[in-house]
Amino acid sequence: MTLNIYEQYFSADLLFNGVQRHAAKVMLICTSEAGNVQYEAAVSFFPHNDEEDYAVSYDAYFNKVLYEGKGRRSKKREQQLLAEFRDHIDHLSQEAGGEVLWDQPLREAKRS
């Protein structure tokens, strides 16, 4: 089972595959299967050419596994991962040559 523990849209800046990306969807994803759990931070940059354009393109998708092990979801672990989440997303974004503009959210955060 895969679940987005946290997701939110922000303004962003990235030129990727010749296309300017003006927004990003950031996610903390939990995958739980057969007694194992994995958490990953992910960011997907997309064009967002107008206020209605939320068509996320997955060619500018970057992710990093933050935790993997035996067990199941843990609220305590999720809080710890969320405390470091922006640093991981910033690192992924910088490696791609882009930036998430954290002070410019496009939608409210969703949490599970």
ROVEX-674956 format. One record per atom (N, C-alpha, C): residue number from 1; residue in one letter; y negated, z negated, x. Coordinates in Angstrom, 1 decimal, always signed. Atoms other than C-alpha are relative to their C-alpha. Example, Ala and Ser with C-alpha at 12.3 -4.5 7.8 and 13.67 -1.06 7.14 Angstrom:
<rs>
+-----+--------+--------+--------+--------+
: num : residu :      Y :      Z :      X :
+-----+--------+--------+--------+--------+
:   1 :      a :   +1.2 :   +0.0 :   +0.9 :
:   1 :      a :   +4.5 :   -7.8 :  +12.3 :
:   1 :      a :   -1.2 :   +0.0 :   +0.9 :
:   2 :      s :   +1.1 :   +0.0 :   -0.9 :
:   2 :      s :   +1.1 :   -7.1 :  +13.7 :
:   2 :      s :   -1.1 :   -0.8 :   -0.8 :
+-----+--------+--------+--------+--------+
</rs>
This chain:
<rs>
+-----+--------+--------+--------+--------+
: num : residu :      Y :      Z :      X :
+-----+--------+--------+--------+--------+
:   1 :      m :   +1.2 :   +0.0 :   +0.8 :
:   1 :      m :   +0.0 :   +0.0 :   +0.0 :
:   1 :      m :   -1.2 :   +0.0 :   +0.9 :
:   2 :      t :   +1.2 :   -0.1 :   -0.8 :
:   2 :      t :   -3.4 :   +1.0 :   +1.4 :
:   2 :      t :   -1.2 :   -0.4 :   -1.0 :
:   3 :      l :   +1.1 :   +0.5 :   +0.8 :
:   3 :      l :   -6.6 :   -0.7 :   +0.1 :
:   3 :      l :   -1.2 :   -0.1 :   +0.9 :
:   4 :      n :   +1.3 :   +0.2 :   -0.7 :
:   4 :      n :  -10.2 :   -0.5 :   +1.1 :
:   4 :      n :   -0.5 :   -1.4 :   -0.3 :
:   5 :      i :   +0.4 :   +1.4 :   +0.2 :
:   5 :      i :  -11.1 :   -4.2 :   +1.6 :
:   5 :      i :   -1.5 :   +0.0 :   -0.2 :
:   6 :      y :   +1.5 :   -0.1 :   +0.1 :
:   6 :      y :  -14.8 :   -3.2 :   +2.1 :
:   6 :      y :   -0.3 :   +1.5 :   +0.2 :
:   7 :      e :   +0.5 :   -1.3 :   -0.2 :
:   7 :      e :  -16.6 :   +0.1 :   +1.7 :
:   7 :      e :   -1.4 :   +0.1 :   -0.5 :
:   8 :      q :   +1.4 :   -0.1 :   +0.4 :
:   8 :      q :  -20.2 :   +1.1 :   +1.5 :
:   8 :      q :   -0.6 :   +1.3 :   +0.6 :
:   9 :      y :   +0.7 :   -1.2 :   -0.5 :
:   9 :      y :  -22.4 :   +4.2 :   +1.9 :
:   9 :      y :   -1.4 :   -0.4 :   +0.6 :
:  10 :      f :   +1.3 :   +0.2 :   -0.7 :
:  10 :      f :  -25.4 :   +4.3 :   +4.3 :
:  10 :      f :   -0.5 :   +1.3 :   +0.4 :
:  11 :      s :   +0.6 :   -1.2 :   -0.7 :
:  11 :      s :  -27.9 :   +6.8 :   +5.6 :
:  11 :      s :   +0.6 :   +0.0 :   +1.4 :
:  12 :      a :   -0.6 :   -0.2 :   -1.4 :
:  12 :      a :  -26.7 :   +8.1 :   +9.0 :
:  12 :      a :   -0.6 :   +1.2 :   +0.6 :
:  13 :      d :   +0.4 :   -1.1 :   -0.7 :
:  13 :      d :  -27.4 :  +10.6 :  +11.6 :
:  13 :      d :   +1.1 :   +0.5 :   +1.0 :
:  14 :      l :   -1.0 :   -0.6 :   -0.9 :
:  14 :      l :  -24.8 :  +12.9 :  +13.3 :
:  14 :      l :   +0.0 :   +1.5 :   -0.2 :
:  15 :      l :   -0.3 :   -1.4 :   +0.0 :
:  15 :      l :  -24.5 :  +16.5 :  +14.2 :
:  15 :      l :   +1.4 :   +0.2 :   +0.4 :
:  16 :      f :   -1.4 :   -0.1 :   -0.4 :
:  16 :      f :  -20.8 :  +17.4 :  +14.1 :
:  16 :      f :   +0.5 :   +1.3 :   -0.6 :
:  17 :      n :   -0.5 :   -1.3 :   +0.4 :
:  17 :      n :  -19.1 :  +20.8 :  +14.0 :
:  17 :      n :   -1.1 :   +0.9 :   -0.5 :
:  18 :      g :   +1.1 :   -0.8 :   +0.3 :
:  18 :      g :  -22.5 :  +22.4 :  +13.7 :
:  18 :      g :   -0.7 :   -0.4 :   -1.4 :
:  19 :      v :   +0.5 :   +0.4 :   +1.3 :
:  19 :      v :  -23.3 :  +20.5 :  +10.4 :
:  19 :      v :   -0.7 :   -1.4 :   +0.2 :
:  20 :      q :   +0.7 :   +1.3 :   +0.0 :
:  20 :      q :  -26.0 :  +17.8 :  +10.2 :
:  20 :      q :   +0.5 :   -0.9 :   -1.1 :
:  21 :      r :   -0.4 :   +1.0 :   +0.9 :
:  21 :      r :  -24.7 :  +14.6 :   +8.6 :
:  21 :      r :   -1.1 :   -1.0 :   -0.2 :
:  22 :      h :   +1.1 :   +0.9 :   +0.3 :
:  22 :      h :  -27.2 :  +12.4 :   +6.8 :
:  22 :      h :   +0.5 :   -1.3 :   -0.6 :
:  23 :      a :   -0.5 :   +1.3 :   +0.6 :
:  23 :      a :  -24.9 :   +9.7 :   +5.4 :
:  23 :      a :   +1.4 :   -0.3 :   +0.6 :
:  24 :      a :   -1.4 :   +0.4 :   -0.4 :
:  24 :      a :  -21.7 :   +7.8 :   +6.2 :
:  24 :      a :   +0.6 :   -1.0 :   -1.0 :
:  25 :      k :   -0.7 :   +1.0 :   +0.8 :
:  25 :      k :  -19.1 :   +5.9 :   +4.3 :
:  25 :      k :   +0.8 :   -0.8 :   +1.0 :
:  26 :      v :   -0.7 :   +0.9 :   -0.9 :
:  26 :      v :  -17.9 :   +2.9 :   +6.2 :
:  26 :      v :   +1.1 :   -0.8 :   -0.8 :
:  27 :      m :   -1.1 :   +0.6 :   +0.7 :
:  27 :      m :  -14.6 :   +1.2 :   +5.4 :
:  27 :      m :   +0.8 :   -1.0 :   +0.9 :
:  28 :      l :   -1.0 :   +0.9 :   -0.7 :
:  28 :      l :  -12.4 :   -1.8 :   +6.4 :
:  28 :      l :   +1.2 :   +0.2 :   -0.9 :
:  29 :      i :   -1.2 :   -0.4 :   +0.7 :
:  29 :      i :   -8.9 :   -0.6 :   +5.4 :
:  29 :      i :   +1.1 :   -0.8 :   +0.4 :
:  30 :      c :   -1.2 :   +0.8 :   -0.2 :
:  30 :      c :   -5.8 :   -2.7 :   +5.0 :
:  30 :      c :   +1.2 :   +0.9 :   -0.5 :
:  31 :      t :   -1.3 :   -0.6 :   +0.3 :
:  31 :      t :   -2.3 :   -1.1 :   +5.0 :
:  31 :      t :   +1.1 :   -1.0 :   +0.1 :
:  32 :      s :   -1.0 :   +1.0 :   +0.0 :
:  32 :      s :   +0.5 :   -3.4 :   +4.0 :
:  32 :      s :   +1.3 :   +0.7 :   -0.4 :
:  33 :      e :   -1.2 :   -0.7 :   +0.3 :
:  33 :      e :   +4.1 :   -2.1 :   +4.1 :
:  33 :      e :   +1.2 :   -0.7 :   +0.8 :
:  34 :      a :   -1.2 :   +0.6 :   -0.5 :
:  34 :      a :   +7.6 :   -3.6 :   +4.7 :
:  34 :      a :   -0.2 :   -1.2 :   +0.9 :
:  35 :      g :   +0.2 :   +1.2 :   -0.7 :
:  35 :      g :   +6.3 :   -6.9 :   +5.9 :
:  35 :      g :   -0.9 :   +0.1 :   +1.2 :
:  36 :      n :   +1.0 :   -0.2 :   -1.1 :
:  36 :      n :   +3.7 :   -5.5 :   +8.3 :
:  36 :      n :   -1.3 :   +0.3 :   -0.7 :
:  37 :      v :   +1.3 :   -0.2 :   +0.5 :
:  37 :      v :   +0.0 :   -5.4 :   +7.9 :
:  37 :      v :   -0.9 :   +0.6 :   +1.1 :
:  38 :      q :   +0.9 :   -0.7 :   -1.0 :
:  38 :      q :   -2.7 :   -3.2 :   +9.6 :
:  38 :      q :   -1.4 :   +0.0 :   -0.6 :
:  39 :      y :   +1.3 :   -0.1 :   +0.4 :
:  39 :      y :   -6.4 :   -3.4 :   +9.4 :
:  39 :      y :   -0.7 :   +1.0 :   +1.0 :
:  40 :      e :   +0.8 :   -0.9 :   -0.8 :
:  40 :      e :   -8.7 :   -0.6 :  +10.6 :
:  40 :      e :   -1.4 :   +0.2 :   -0.5 :
:  41 :      a :   +1.4 :   -0.3 :   +0.3 :
:  41 :      a :  -12.4 :   +0.1 :  +10.7 :
:  41 :      a :   -0.1 :   +1.5 :   +0.0 :
:  42 :      a :   +0.1 :   -1.5 :   +0.1 :
:  42 :      a :  -13.3 :   +3.7 :   +9.7 :
:  42 :      a :   -1.4 :   +0.3 :   -0.5 :
:  43 :      v :   +1.2 :   -0.5 :   +0.4 :
:  43 :      v :  -16.4 :   +5.7 :   +9.3 :
:  43 :      v :   +0.1 :   +1.5 :   -0.2 :
:  44 :      s :   +0.0 :   -1.5 :   +0.3 :
:  44 :      s :  -16.8 :   +9.2 :   +7.7 :
:  44 :      s :   -1.4 :   +0.4 :   -0.3 :
:  45 :      f :   +1.3 :   -0.5 :   +0.1 :
:  45 :      f :  -20.0 :  +11.0 :   +8.2 :
:  45 :      f :   +0.1 :   +1.3 :   -0.9 :
:  46 :      f :   +0.0 :   -1.1 :   +0.9 :
:  46 :      f :  -20.9 :  +13.6 :   +5.5 :
:  46 :      f :   -1.5 :   +0.5 :   -0.2 :
:  47 :      p :   +1.4 :   -0.6 :   +0.1 :
:  47 :      p :  -23.9 :  +16.0 :   +4.8 :
:  47 :      p :   -1.0 :   -0.8 :   -0.8 :
:  48 :      h :   +1.0 :   +0.6 :   +0.9 :
:  48 :      h :  -25.6 :  +14.2 :   +1.9 :
:  48 :      h :   -1.3 :   +0.7 :   +0.0 :
:  49 :      n :   +1.2 :   -0.8 :   -0.1 :
:  49 :      n :  -28.1 :  +17.0 :   +1.5 :
:  49 :      n :   -0.9 :   -0.3 :   -1.2 :
:  50 :      d :   +0.9 :   +0.4 :   +1.1 :
:  50 :      d :  -29.5 :  +15.6 :   -1.8 :
:  50 :      d :   +0.5 :   -1.3 :   -0.5 :
:  51 :      e :   -0.3 :   +1.4 :   +0.6 :
:  51 :      e :  -29.4 :  +12.3 :   -3.8 :
:  51 :      e :   +1.3 :   +0.0 :   -0.7 :
:  52 :      e :   -1.3 :   -0.1 :   +0.7 :
:  52 :      e :  -26.3 :  +13.5 :   -5.7 :
:  52 :      e :   +1.2 :   +0.3 :   +0.8 :
:  53 :      d :   -1.1 :   -0.5 :   -0.8 :
:  53 :      d :  -24.3 :  +14.7 :   -2.8 :
:  53 :      d :   +0.8 :   -1.1 :   +0.7 :
:  54 :      y :   -0.8 :   +1.0 :   -0.7 :
:  54 :      y :  -21.6 :  +12.2 :   -2.0 :
:  54 :      y :   +1.4 :   +0.6 :   +0.3 :
:  55 :      a :   -1.3 :   -0.7 :   -0.3 :
:  55 :      a :  -18.9 :  +14.8 :   -1.2 :
:  55 :      a :   +0.3 :   -0.3 :   +1.5 :
:  56 :      v :   -0.4 :   +0.4 :   -1.3 :
:  56 :      v :  -17.3 :  +13.1 :   +1.8 :
:  56 :      v :   +0.9 :   +1.0 :   +0.7 :
:  57 :      s :   -0.8 :   -0.9 :   -0.8 :
:  57 :      s :  -16.0 :  +15.5 :   +4.4 :
:  57 :      s :   +0.7 :   -0.8 :   +1.1 :
:  58 :      y :   -0.8 :   +0.8 :   -0.9 :
:  58 :      y :  -13.2 :  +14.2 :   +6.5 :
:  58 :      y :   +0.1 :   +0.6 :   +1.4 :
:  59 :      d :   -0.1 :   -0.5 :   -1.4 :
:  59 :      d :  -13.8 :  +16.3 :   +9.6 :
:  59 :      d :   -0.7 :   -0.8 :   +1.0 :
:  60 :      a :   +0.7 :   +1.0 :   -0.8 :
:  60 :      a :  -16.2 :  +13.7 :  +10.9 :
:  60 :      a :   +0.4 :   -1.4 :   -0.3 :
:  61 :      y :   -0.6 :   +1.3 :   +0.3 :
:  61 :      y :  -13.9 :  +10.8 :  +10.4 :
:  61 :      y :   +0.5 :   -0.7 :   +1.3 :
:  62 :      f :   -0.4 :   +0.7 :   -1.2 :
:  62 :      f :  -13.4 :   +8.2 :  +13.1 :
:  62 :      f :   +0.5 :   -1.4 :   -0.4 :
:  63 :      n :   -0.5 :   +1.3 :   +0.3 :
:  63 :      n :  -11.3 :   +5.0 :  +13.0 :
:  63 :      n :   +0.6 :   -0.7 :   +1.2 :
:  64 :      k :   -0.5 :   +0.8 :   -1.1 :
:  64 :      k :  -10.0 :   +2.2 :  +15.1 :
:  64 :      k :   +0.9 :   -1.1 :   -0.6 :
:  65 :      v :   -0.8 :   +1.1 :   +0.5 :
:  65 :      v :   -7.1 :   -0.2 :  +14.4 :
:  65 :      v :   -0.5 :   -1.3 :   +0.6 :
:  66 :      l :   +0.6 :   +1.2 :   -0.4 :
:  66 :      l :   -8.4 :   -3.7 :  +14.6 :
:  66 :      l :   +1.1 :   -1.1 :   +0.1 :
:  67 :      y :   -1.1 :   +1.0 :   +0.0 :
:  67 :      y :   -5.2 :   -5.7 :  +13.9 :
:  67 :      y :   +1.2 :   +0.7 :   -0.6 :
:  68 :      e :   -1.3 :   -0.5 :   +0.5 :
:  68 :      e :   -1.5 :   -4.8 :  +13.5 :
:  68 :      e :   +1.0 :   -1.1 :   +0.3 :
:  69 :      g :   -1.1 :   +1.0 :   -0.2 :
:  69 :      g :   +1.4 :   -7.2 :  +13.0 :
:  69 :      g :   +0.8 :   -0.3 :   -1.2 :
:  70 :      k :   -0.8 :   +0.5 :   +1.1 :
:  70 :      k :   +3.9 :   -8.9 :  +10.9 :
:  70 :      k :   -0.8 :   -0.9 :   -1.0 :
:  71 :      g :   +0.6 :   +0.9 :   +1.0 :
:  71 :      g :   +2.8 :  -10.6 :   +7.7 :
:  71 :      g :   -0.6 :   +0.8 :   -1.1 :
:  72 :      r :   +0.7 :   -0.6 :   +1.1 :
:  72 :      r :   +0.5 :   -9.8 :   +4.8 :
:  72 :      r :   -1.5 :   -0.2 :   +0.0 :
:  73 :      r :   +1.4 :   +0.1 :   +0.0 :
:  73 :      r :   -3.1 :   -9.7 :   +3.8 :
:  73 :      r :   -0.4 :   -1.5 :   +0.2 :
:  74 :      s :   +0.5 :   +1.3 :   -0.2 :
:  74 :      s :   -5.1 :  -12.7 :   +4.9 :
:  74 :      s :   -1.5 :   +0.0 :   -0.2 :
:  75 :      k :   +1.4 :   +0.1 :   +0.2 :
:  75 :      k :   -8.5 :  -13.6 :   +3.5 :
:  75 :      k :   -0.8 :   -0.5 :   +1.2 :
:  76 :      k :   +0.6 :   +0.5 :   -1.3 :
:  76 :      k :   -9.3 :  -15.6 :   +6.7 :
:  76 :      k :   -0.1 :   +1.1 :   +1.0 :
:  77 :      r :   +0.0 :   -1.1 :   -1.0 :
:  77 :      r :   -8.4 :  -12.6 :   +8.9 :
:  77 :      r :   -1.0 :   +1.0 :   -0.4 :
:  78 :      e :   +1.0 :   -1.0 :   +0.5 :
:  78 :      e :  -10.5 :  -10.3 :   +6.7 :
:  78 :      e :   -1.4 :   -0.5 :   +0.2 :
:  79 :      q :   +1.3 :   +0.6 :   -0.3 :
:  79 :      q :  -13.5 :  -12.6 :   +7.0 :
:  79 :      q :   -0.4 :   +0.2 :   +1.5 :
:  80 :      q :   +0.2 :   -0.2 :   -1.4 :
:  80 :      q :  -13.1 :  -12.5 :  +10.8 :
:  80 :      q :   -0.3 :   +1.4 :   +0.4 :
:  81 :      l :   +0.2 :   -1.5 :   -0.3 :
:  81 :      l :  -12.8 :   -8.7 :  +10.9 :
:  81 :      l :   -1.3 :   +0.5 :   -0.6 :
:  82 :      l :   +1.3 :   -0.4 :   +0.6 :
:  82 :      l :  -15.8 :   -8.3 :   +8.6 :
:  82 :      l :   -1.2 :   -0.5 :   +0.8 :
:  83 :      a :   +1.1 :   +0.6 :   -0.9 :
:  83 :      a :  -17.9 :  -10.5 :  +11.0 :
:  83 :      a :   -0.2 :   +0.9 :   +1.2 :
:  84 :      e :   +0.1 :   -0.9 :   -1.2 :
:  84 :      e :  -17.2 :   -7.9 :  +13.8 :
:  84 :      e :   -0.1 :   +1.4 :   -0.5 :
:  85 :      f :   -0.1 :   -1.3 :   +0.6 :
:  85 :      f :  -17.1 :   -4.9 :  +11.5 :
:  85 :      f :   -1.1 :   +1.0 :   +0.5 :
:  86 :      r :   +1.1 :   -0.9 :   -0.4 :
:  86 :      r :  -20.5 :   -3.4 :  +12.3 :
:  86 :      r :   +0.0 :   +0.4 :   +1.4 :
:  87 :      d :   -0.1 :   -0.4 :   -1.4 :
:  87 :      d :  -20.0 :   -3.6 :  +16.0 :
:  87 :      d :   +1.1 :   +1.1 :   +0.2 :
:  88 :      h :   -1.1 :   -1.0 :   -0.2 :
:  88 :      h :  -16.7 :   -1.6 :  +15.7 :
:  88 :      h :   -0.5 :   +1.4 :   -0.5 :
:  89 :      i :   +0.5 :   -1.3 :   +0.5 :
:  89 :      i :  -18.4 :   +1.0 :  +13.5 :
:  89 :      i :   -1.1 :   +0.6 :   +0.9 :
:  90 :      d :   +1.0 :   -0.5 :   -0.9 :
:  90 :      d :  -21.4 :   +1.2 :  +15.8 :
:  90 :      d :   +0.6 :   +0.7 :   +1.3 :
:  91 :      h :   -0.7 :   -0.5 :   -1.1 :
:  91 :      h :  -19.0 :   +1.8 :  +18.7 :
:  91 :      h :   +0.6 :   +1.4 :   -0.3 :
:  92 :      l :   -0.6 :   -1.3 :   +0.4 :
:  92 :      l :  -17.1 :   +4.6 :  +16.9 :
:  92 :      l :   -1.1 :   +1.0 :   -0.2 :
:  93 :      s :   +1.1 :   -1.0 :   +0.3 :
:  93 :      s :  -20.4 :   +6.2 :  +15.8 :
:  93 :      s :   -0.6 :   +0.5 :   +1.3 :
:  94 :      q :   +0.6 :   -0.4 :   -1.3 :
:  94 :      q :  -21.9 :   +6.1 :  +19.3 :
:  94 :      q :   +0.9 :   +1.0 :   +0.8 :
:  95 :      e :   -1.0 :   -0.9 :   -0.6 :
:  95 :      e :  -18.7 :   +7.7 :  +20.7 :
:  95 :      e :   -0.1 :   +1.4 :   -0.5 :
:  96 :      a :   +0.1 :   -1.4 :   +0.7 :
:  96 :      a :  -19.2 :  +10.6 :  +18.2 :
:  96 :      a :   -1.3 :   +0.6 :   +0.2 :
:  97 :      g :   +1.4 :   -0.5 :   -0.2 :
:  97 :      g :  -22.9 :  +10.9 :  +19.1 :
:  97 :      g :   -0.9 :   -0.3 :   -1.2 :
:  98 :      g :   +0.7 :   +0.2 :   +1.2 :
:  98 :      g :  -24.1 :   +9.5 :  +15.8 :
:  98 :      g :   -0.4 :   -1.5 :   -0.2 :
:  99 :      e :   +0.4 :   +1.3 :   +0.2 :
:  99 :      e :  -25.5 :   +6.4 :  +14.2 :
:  99 :      e :   +0.0 :   -0.3 :   -1.5 :
: 100 :      v :   +0.1 :   +0.4 :   +1.4 :
: 100 :      v :  -25.1 :   +4.5 :  +10.9 :
: 100 :      v :   -1.3 :   -0.8 :   -0.1 :
: 101 :      l :   +1.3 :   +0.7 :   +0.2 :
: 101 :      l :  -28.5 :   +3.3 :   +9.6 :
: 101 :      l :   +0.2 :   -1.2 :   -1.0 :
: 102 :      w :   -0.4 :   +1.2 :   +0.8 :
: 102 :      w :  -27.5 :   -0.2 :   +8.4 :
: 102 :      w :   -1.0 :   -0.5 :   -0.9 :
: 103 :      d :   +1.1 :   +0.5 :   +0.8 :
: 103 :      d :  -30.9 :   -1.0 :   +7.0 :
: 103 :      d :   -0.3 :   +1.0 :   -1.1 :
: 104 :      q :   +0.3 :   -1.0 :   +1.1 :
: 104 :      q :  -30.7 :   +2.0 :   +4.6 :
: 104 :      q :   +1.3 :   +0.3 :   -0.8 :
: 105 :      p :   -1.1 :   -0.2 :   +0.9 :
: 105 :      p :  -27.8 :   +1.5 :   +2.2 :
: 105 :      p :   -0.3 :   +1.0 :   -1.1 :
: 106 :      l :   +0.1 :   -0.9 :   +1.1 :
: 106 :      l :  -27.2 :   +4.2 :   -0.3 :
: 106 :      l :   +0.6 :   -0.5 :   -1.3 :
: 107 :      r :   -0.7 :   +0.6 :   +1.2 :
: 107 :      r :  -25.0 :   +2.2 :   -2.7 :
: 107 :      r :   +0.4 :   -1.4 :   +0.4 :
: 108 :      e :   -0.5 :   +1.4 :   -0.2 :
: 108 :      e :  -23.9 :   -1.4 :   -3.1 :
: 108 :      e :   +1.4 :   +0.0 :   +0.6 :
: 109 :      a :   -1.3 :   +0.2 :   -0.6 :
: 109 :      a :  -20.9 :   -2.6 :   -1.2 :
: 109 :      a :   +1.0 :   -0.2 :   -1.1 :
: 110 :      k :   -1.1 :   +0.3 :   +0.9 :
: 110 :      k :  -17.5 :   -2.6 :   -2.9 :
: 110 :      k :   +1.0 :   -0.8 :   +0.9 :
: 111 :      r :   -1.0 :   +0.8 :   -0.7 :
: 111 :      r :  -15.0 :   -5.3 :   -1.9 :
: 111 :      r :   +1.2 :   -0.2 :   -0.9 :
: 112 :      s :   -1.3 :   +0.2 :   +0.7 :
: 112 :      s :  -11.4 :   -5.8 :   -2.9 :
: 112 :      s :   +0.6 :   -1.3 :   +0.4 :
+-----+--------+--------+--------+--------+
</rs>
